[in-house]
Amino acid sequence: MPAYHSIFLNDQDVRVLGNFALLPLRTRTRGPAYTLPPLPSGTSELDIDGNDESYDPLDETLSLFRANTFFRNFEIKGPADRLLIYGILFVSECLGKVKATMGRKEAEKALLNTALDQFAIPGDASFPLNQAFEAPRDRQDAETLRQYLSQVRQELAMRLLARIYADGPTPSKWWLSFTKRKFMGKSL
């Protein structure tokens, strides 16, 4: 059975740095991403439909995370898949920071610190997937990509937190059960 790929592969007019897509996001975090409209009233972030105009790659990452973590191989079909891979690896890193005994405030602090930590981008020597990602052309593109990934990390951390603590004051055991799983055997 093949892994699940991004539904954003067919999007036209997407800015690409190296071979990494800068797709629009539904976010309140400042950064270079084009901002999608907010969710319609009455729609929850936890059950947004893939056909909604506010559905973004971060919603897709969270919805495909648990299914895709079981795959050791992933055929990259386009720039949107690279964003999906990066998102899944970041979610794995975040889940490793959340402990079963943590309250929501502690977990929020840990995830935001993880999102804001220094991180490698494609082309850096410490980036784990340099064989699948191209480096940005110049320093300006590299800085734009770093800002975009920082925006993605912050927004993804907050959405993941909402899902982990959706059922109450303790983290969901269903999400934490994926703490030790490594997508493609890699980590950020």
Protein Blocks (a to p, Z undefined) as FASTA:
>chain_A
ZZdddfklmpghiacehjaccdddddfbdcjbdcdddddehiafklccfkbmkbcfklmm
mmmmmmmmmpmbdcdfbfklmmmmmmmmmmmmmmmmpcfkbcfklmmmmmmmmmmpccdd
ehiaklmklmmpccdfblmlmmmmmmmmmmmmmmmmmmmmmmmmmnbmbdcfklmmmmmp
cghhiaZZ
